Amino acid sequence: MRSEATRILLISGSTRMGSTNTAALRTAQEVAPPGVGTVLDQSLSVLPAFNPDDDHDPLPAPVAALRKAIAAADALLICTPEYAGTLPGSFKNLLDWTVGGGEIYRKPVAWLNASSSPTGAANAHASLAIVLGYLSVEVIEGACTRVPVSRGQVGADGLIADPAIRAQLGSVFSTLASALAQSKRPT
């Protein structure tokens, strides 16, 4: 990622191999417009269980790396599934580790909903909205969208080839980058 680019950290809420959520983010990396650099966070499955007693220096290495990645990002793009009617426990654990640092505070955040289920993972996104409210992030509503992806649309390479989906994912970045550029303008 070049330093002059807008830096967006991509976070999947799924640990599943072949996850449609991770596929959506990996595909989004490929269609990111010029001037947008992306990093796909890989820490979800290696983070220790959150314990407030451990939220101090020295932090566990995966937690320190996550917080460093968040601090280095201009914005976050999240794509999470729904398990048992809410956020997956491992993803909530990741979010819990962000509370004690200050890196995520007022950070611009958008989310993708890749669910192809009839409910569209609505409960997961309602839960995500609650947690993001506690984290005091700036949700960029115009960049939050539903882009349904079925497992059959994910190729053997872990990417989505469908041109309509790729266009939607590119649009998310354009909207997010535009919002970031406007927020950096002097008033």
Backbone torsions as a table, in degrees:
resi	resn	phi	psi	omega
1	MET	NA	126.1	179.5
2	ARG	-76.6	147.8	-175.4
3	SER	-68.1	-27.3	-177.9
4	GLU	-80.8	-11.1	-179.2
5	ALA	-77.8	154.5	167.5
6	THR	-68.4	127.5	-175.3
7	ARG	-101.5	119.4	179.8
8	ILE	-119.7	123.5	177.0
9	LEU	-88.8	125.4	-179.6
10	LEU	-99.8	127.8	-178.2
11	ILE	-126.8	118.3	175.4
12	SER	-92.5	137.9	177.6
13	GLY	-89.5	12.5	-177.1
14	SER	-119.6	138.8	174.2
15	THR	-98.9	-3.3	-175.2
16	ARG	-68.1	135.3	170.9
17	MET	-66.6	135.3	-179.7
18	GLY	76.8	18.2	179.8
19	SER	-59.1	133.4	175.5
20	THR	-68.6	-28.3	178.2
21	ASN	-67.2	-47.2	178.2
22	THR	-67.2	-38.1	177.5
23	ALA	-61.1	-40.8	178.6
24	ALA	-61.6	-42.4	179.8
25	LEU	-70.6	-39.2	177.8
26	ARG	-64.2	-39.1	177.5
27	THR	-68.1	-39.2	177.8
28	ALA	-59.2	-37.6	177.0
29	GLN	-58.1	-39.8	-177.7
30	GLU	-69.8	-28.8	-175.6
31	VAL	-104.5	8.1	179.3
32	ALA	-58.5	135.1	-178.8
33	PRO	-70.0	162.7	176.2
34	PRO	-54.7	142.0	179.6
35	GLY	89.1	-1.5	177.4
36	VAL	-116.7	116.1	175.8
37	GLY	-101.6	143.6	-177.5
38	THR	-129.1	150.8	172.5
39	VAL	-134.6	128.0	177.4
40	LEU	-91.7	115.7	178.9
41	ASP	-64.7	136.1	-178.8
42	GLN	-118.8	16.7	-171.0
43	SER	-88.7	-12.2	-170.5
44	LEU	-50.8	-47.0	-174.4
45	SER	-83.7	-6.5	-178.9
46	VAL	-111.1	-2.4	178.8
47	LEU	-70.6	137.5	174.7
48	PRO	-70.4	161.0	175.1
49	ALA	-59.9	135.7	-178.2
50	PHE	-64.9	132.9	174.8
51	ASN	-141.8	116.8	-178.9
52	PRO	-54.5	-27.9	178.9
53	ASP	-66.3	-21.1	-179.7
54	ASP	-98.4	1.7	-176.3
55	ASP	-88.0	66.3	178.6
56	HIS	-155.9	163.4	177.3
57	ASP	-73.8	140.3	-5.1
58	PRO	-78.6	131.3	177.6
59	LEU	-73.7	155.1	170.6
60	PRO	-55.1	140.9	-173.8
61	ALA	-52.1	-44.3	179.9
62	PRO	-64.7	-33.4	179.0
63	VAL	-69.8	-44.3	178.3
64	ALA	-60.5	-41.0	179.4
65	ALA	-65.9	-41.1	177.5
66	LEU	-61.1	-48.5	-178.6
67	ARG	-64.3	-36.0	177.3
68	LYS	-65.3	-41.5	179.1
69	ALA	-64.9	-40.4	177.7
70	ILE	-64.6	-43.9	179.9
71	ALA	-61.6	-36.3	-177.6
72	ALA	-77.4	-16.5	-176.7
73	ALA	-85.1	147.1	171.8
74	ASP	-82.0	-25.6	-179.0
75	ALA	-159.3	165.8	176.4
76	LEU	-120.9	143.6	172.4
77	LEU	-124.0	120.2	-174.5
78	ILE	-111.6	140.2	173.6
79	CYS	-137.3	113.7	-175.1
80	THR	-131.3	144.8	173.0
81	PRO	-82.3	-179.9	174.2
82	GLU	-116.0	129.8	174.3
83	TYR	-125.5	131.8	178.0
84	ALA	50.8	38.2	173.1
85	GLY	81.3	12.3	-179.7
86	THR	-158.1	-166.1	176.3
87	LEU	-66.2	146.0	173.3
88	PRO	-61.0	143.9	-178.8
89	GLY	-57.6	-39.6	-179.0
90	SER	-65.6	-34.6	179.1
91	PHE	-73.7	-40.1	175.9
92	LYS	-61.3	-37.4	176.6
93	ASN	-59.3	-44.7	177.6
94	LEU	-58.7	-47.0	180.0
95	LEU	-63.3	-38.3	178.0
96	ASP	-59.3	-37.7	-180.0
97	TRP	-68.3	-16.3	-179.9
98	THR	-85.8	-14.0	-175.6
99	VAL	-64.5	-46.5	-173.2
100	GLY	-74.3	-19.0	177.7
101	GLY	-85.8	-174.6	172.5
102	GLY	-118.9	4.5	-170.1
103	GLU	-63.8	-32.0	-175.0
104	ILE	-91.3	-14.2	-177.1
105	TYR	-56.7	124.9	179.0
106	ARG	61.8	16.6	177.5
107	LYS	-75.1	133.8	174.6
108	PRO	-64.6	132.9	-177.5
109	VAL	-136.5	140.3	171.4
110	ALA	-131.5	163.8	178.2
111	TRP	-135.8	150.0	172.4
112	LEU	-109.8	142.9	173.1
113	ASN	-114.4	106.5	-176.9
114	ALA	-95.5	4.7	-175.9
115	SER	-65.8	134.8	175.3
116	SER	-102.7	7.0	179.4
117	SER	-74.5	157.7	-179.7
118	PRO	-58.6	-32.3	-179.7
119	THR	-81.6	-14.6	177.8
120	GLY	64.3	27.0	-179.7
121	ALA	55.6	34.7	-177.2
122	ALA	-58.3	-38.2	-179.8
123	ASN	-66.6	-37.7	178.2
124	ALA	-63.5	-40.8	-178.5
125	HIS	-75.2	-29.1	172.5
126	ALA	-66.3	-42.3	177.0
127	SER	-64.4	-41.5	178.5
128	LEU	-60.8	-41.4	179.2
129	ALA	-60.8	-39.2	178.7
130	ILE	-63.7	-49.3	-178.2
131	VAL	-63.7	-43.6	179.6
132	LEU	-62.6	-32.2	175.5
133	GLY	-62.8	-42.3	177.6
134	TYR	-66.9	-29.7	-179.7
135	LEU	-81.9	-6.2	178.5
136	SER	56.2	43.4	175.7
137	VAL	-86.7	167.6	175.6
138	GLU	-101.9	101.5	179.8
139	VAL	-75.3	124.0	177.8
140	ILE	-91.0	88.6	-173.0
141	GLU	-55.5	-39.4	-178.2
142	GLY	-64.2	-19.4	179.5
143	ALA	-97.9	-4.6	178.6
144	CYS	-87.4	127.5	-175.4
145	THR	-155.8	162.2	175.0
146	ARG	-99.6	124.4	177.6
147	VAL	-129.8	82.5	-176.1
148	PRO	-59.5	130.8	179.8
149	VAL	-130.9	124.7	175.2
150	SER	-94.3	158.7	179.4
151	ARG	-57.2	-34.3	180.0
152	GLY	-66.4	-18.1	179.4
153	GLN	-86.5	-7.4	179.8
154	VAL	-94.2	120.9	-179.1
155	GLY	-75.4	173.3	178.9
156	ALA	-60.3	-24.0	178.8
157	ASP	-83.5	0.4	179.4
158	GLY	81.1	13.4	-178.7
159	LEU	-117.0	163.1	178.8
160	ILE	-105.8	124.7	-177.4
161	ALA	-92.3	-18.7	-175.8
162	ASP	-54.8	119.0	-176.3
163	PRO	-61.4	-34.0	-179.8
164	ALA	-66.8	-42.1	178.7
165	ILE	-66.6	-43.4	179.3
166	ARG	-60.1	-39.8	178.6
167	ALA	-65.2	-41.3	177.6
168	GLN	-61.5	-42.8	-179.3
169	LEU	-65.5	-41.2	176.6
170	GLY	-62.1	-37.7	179.1
171	SER	-64.0	-36.3	177.7
172	VAL	-58.9	-47.0	179.4
173	PHE	-63.2	-41.8	-179.7
174	SER	-61.5	-43.4	178.9
175	THR	-65.2	-43.4	179.8
176	LEU	-65.3	-45.0	179.4
177	ALA	-63.8	-38.3	178.1
178	SER	-64.3	-43.2	178.3
179	ALA	-63.2	-39.3	178.5
180	LEU	-66.0	-41.7	179.8
181	ALA	-64.0	-40.8	178.7
182	GLN	-66.9	-35.3	-179.0
183	SER	-72.9	-19.3	179.5
184	LYS	-90.4	-7.0	-179.9
185	ARG	-71.8	141.9	177.1
186	PRO	-68.1	145.3	179.3
187	THR	-103.4	NA	NA
